[in-house]
Amino acid sequence: MQFRDLIKQYNVLKPEMDKAMLDTAASGGYIMGKAVKELETMLAEYVDVKYCISCANGTDALNLALKAWNIKEGDAVFVPDFTFFSSAEVVSLERATPVFVDVDADTYNMDPISLENAIKRTINEKKLKPKVIITVDLFGLPANYPLIRQIADKYNLLILEDGAQGFGGSINGKMACSFGDISITSFFPAKPLGCYGDGGAIFTDNEEWTSIMDSLRVHGKGSFKYDNVRIGVNSRLDTLQAAILKVKFNAFKEYELEKINEAANIYTSKLKGIVKTPIVPEGYYSSWAQYTITLKNKEQRDGLQAYLKDKGIPSMIYYPKPMHEQTAYKELSYKKGSSPVAEMLSDCVLSLPIHPYISESDIKIVFEAICEFKRKYIPN
Ligand SMILES: *Cc1c(COP(=O)(O)O)cnc(C)c1O
């Protein structure tokens, strides 16, 4: 059994995919070819924002947004404590300071109450200037934008939506990657919409920021490639990856998103009451980058992972450490207990195999193994 079966997906899409890749090879337009602009237009339309700019990966996408906003030393950027390292790394790259915010135990996403407390604390300490909230749509579920937007407005902060895992999700029909003042996604192969290497995209309705980020991604170009008006980076999406993404995007829209939701619903209906299953609030829709359960403690979690492994069932721990415990952030001197929920989750979460092509019989093997483990090793 595969954790996320990308080869199965390739085999289903093979005729179209092979044609798209070979056509790109034959076209000669390997950098910023026709497929790049076509993909950007398709994605902007799907997300329902004015502008989409593709780039080399999701981390660069986040970083380009912070650069466009001129985030710098002395600025505070609020980041959930339970996320992939990139979400905070990009803040430090601009010499600003990430302020870690605890998350909600049901949704795994940034907790609005902890966010407001962190903003107030930062204002009172007078050392850093609050500027941006980076929300993460963790495991495919959009963050709590109705409340977070209110807080952002109250304190005059910008929202950067890290939708690296969230593409395809929505709240009451409004799509993920449209909630931020700038939003981003990643096309890393295992993300909800992945390519065959690295890729990323930025979404916004703001024309000025779009033109800055469009310039930044190509060495700060001005009116043409050899007119450089600012210091930028080299962060383009390859034409080949854009061509691959166009094929995958169709499958994603047509049936993959629906299929993965069916798989998640089966897991939840079978596992409810046996382990803590992920909660999708009313009106929210997840793209299920991960299906993550929570055990009672670390012993049970590690025990279950070993038990599944014995039966040939892969599972992953996303994430084994909250951000504030990362060695790279030790000089920020956070103490144990500063994010009780993020700390608990890093001990107790386990992500199960899920993807649009998983069979019902594979799902059954997984949940039956979990039930068996529970009967054998966890007394009621
Ligand atoms: C994967 C990921 C990123 C980074 O994306 P890359 O394309 O790998 O650079 C950023 N944030 C989150 C939450 C992610 O899961």
The ligand as a MOL file (V3000), in Angstrom:
LIG
                    3D

  0  0  0     0  0            999 V3000
M  V30 BEGIN CTAB
M  V30 COUNTS 15 15 0 0 0
M  V30 BEGIN ATOM
M  V30 1 C 4.8870 22.1690 1.3750 0
M  V30 2 C 4.6210 23.3580 2.1730 0
M  V30 3 C 5.2670 24.5730 1.9260 0
M  V30 4 C 6.4080 24.7280 0.9630 0
M  V30 5 O 6.1630 24.3480 -0.3350 0
M  V30 6 P 7.3910 23.9350 -1.2850 0
M  V30 7 O 6.7880 23.9230 -2.6410 0
M  V30 8 O 7.8510 22.5860 -0.8230 0
M  V30 9 O 8.4330 24.9700 -1.1370 0
M  V30 10 C 4.8960 25.6770 2.6670 0
M  V30 11 N 3.9500 25.5930 3.6180 0
M  V30 12 C 3.3100 24.4480 3.8920 0
M  V30 13 C 2.2540 24.4330 4.9370 0
M  V30 14 C 3.6280 23.2820 3.1940 0
M  V30 15 O 3.0080 22.1440 3.4900 0
M  V30 END ATOM
M  V30 BEGIN BOND
M  V30 1 1 1 2
M  V30 2 1 2 3
M  V30 3 2 2 14
M  V30 4 1 3 4
M  V30 5 2 3 10
M  V30 6 1 4 5
M  V30 7 1 5 6
M  V30 8 2 6 7
M  V30 9 1 6 8
M  V30 10 1 6 9
M  V30 11 1 10 11
M  V30 12 2 11 12
M  V30 13 1 12 13
M  V30 14 1 12 14
M  V30 15 1 14 15
M  V30 END BOND
M  V30 END CTAB
M  END
